[in-house]
């Protein structure tokens, strides 16, 4: 092993939450605690988002007409405010959703996101002010109007996780499985 080759070991986090490595040259590895290690900070990006989030973000951005170009009638564009609201919704809740959504624009320019889960389906209508959630876990119907700006990301994520859990727990006959 080359004595001048540093070894990186993750030892902590920055205030942003990113991990940083510490480089300790092998020649300084001693039991003597008076040795000062040289620290190089290179944030390591750790993502807690769903794997599909980047793809969905690209699709949403591509569905917003460029500034200064009027939308054409033959393409269903998202209103820019809807695109921003949808991006925020998916960033806040991606890990609490059943999987990658099938997304499209409504006739009014809002975003519709359809999800499939093992035991049910969910549709979200995303507008700048509200998110309407319609889900059918088994024989149950869930229909709620959420206000992300008032509820906050944590409450929104918690609610979406609850709905997703119900979509995964419904039996084929529509009854819900008992949780252990």
Secondary structure by P-SEA (a helix, b strand, c coil): ccccbbbbbbcccccccbbbbbbbccccccccccbbbbbbbbbbbbbccccaaaaaaaaaaaaccccccccccccccccaaaaaaaaaaaaacccccccccccccccccbbbbbbbcccbbbbbbbcccbbbbbbbcccbbbbbccccccccaaaaaaaaaaaaaaaacccccccccccc
